[in-house]
Amino acid sequence: MPYMRLPDIRSKATEDLRKEVQDLYRELANLRWRWHTRQLENYQEIKRIRKTIARVLTVLRERELGIEHGAP
């Protein structure tokens, strides 16, 4: 999964983001399993996925609170 930038995340629908979070958690579990079994070559992928999950959850929470982000 490629790196997701914040504008890309904000442009997606809420239901799509919820599905994305589920997929990211699944991928994170897979990466952790591969890391523990010494099959993961680039452990930085775990950090990338965790940060992407945080970004998506932040956008979902902003929408829940009604916070809008527009151009300055």
C-alpha positions as CSV (number, residue, x, y, z in Angstrom):
1,M,0.0,0.0,0.0
2,P,1.5,3.3,-1.0
3,Y,2.0,6.2,1.4
4,M,-1.3,8.1,1.9
5,R,-1.0,11.9,2.0
6,L,-3.5,13.9,4.1
7,P,-5.3,15.5,1.1
8,D,-5.8,12.0,-0.4
9,I,-7.3,10.8,2.9
10,R,-9.5,13.9,3.3
11,S,-10.9,13.4,-0.2
12,K,-12.2,9.9,0.5
13,A,-15.7,9.2,1.9
14,T,-16.2,8.3,5.6
15,E,-17.2,4.7,4.8
16,D,-14.2,4.2,2.6
17,L,-11.9,5.5,5.4
18,R,-13.4,3.1,7.9
19,K,-12.7,0.2,5.5
20,E,-9.2,1.6,5.0
21,V,-8.6,1.5,8.7
22,Q,-9.6,-2.1,8.9
23,D,-7.3,-3.0,6.0
24,L,-4.4,-1.1,7.6
25,Y,-4.8,-2.9,10.9
26,R,-4.8,-6.2,9.0
27,E,-1.7,-5.2,7.2
28,L,-0.1,-4.1,10.5
29,A,-0.8,-7.4,12.1
30,N,0.7,-9.2,9.1
31,L,3.8,-7.0,9.2
32,R,4.2,-7.7,13.0
33,W,3.9,-11.4,12.4
34,R,6.5,-11.3,9.7
35,W,8.8,-9.2,11.9
36,H,8.5,-11.7,14.8
37,T,9.3,-14.6,12.5
38,R,12.3,-12.7,11.0
39,Q,10.8,-12.6,7.5
40,L,10.4,-8.8,7.3
41,E,13.2,-7.1,5.5
42,N,12.2,-3.5,6.0
43,Y,10.9,-2.9,9.5
44,Q,10.2,0.7,8.7
45,E,7.0,-0.4,7.0
46,I,5.5,-1.0,10.5
47,K,6.2,2.7,11.4
48,R,4.7,3.8,8.0
49,I,1.5,1.8,8.5
50,R,1.1,3.0,12.1
51,K,1.4,6.7,11.1
52,T,-1.1,6.2,8.2
53,I,-3.6,4.6,10.7
54,A,-3.2,7.7,12.9
55,R,-3.8,10.0,10.0
56,V,-7.0,8.2,8.9
57,L,-8.3,8.0,12.5
58,T,-7.6,11.8,12.9
59,V,-9.6,12.7,9.8
60,L,-12.5,10.4,11.0
61,R,-12.5,12.2,14.4
62,E,-12.4,15.6,12.7
63,R,-15.4,14.7,10.7
64,E,-17.2,13.4,13.8
65,L,-16.5,16.7,15.5
66,G,-17.5,18.7,12.5
67,I,-14.1,20.3,12.0
68,E,-13.6,21.5,8.4
69,H,-10.2,22.1,6.8
70,G,-10.2,24.5,3.9
71,A,-7.6,26.4,1.9
72,P,-5.9,29.2,3.9
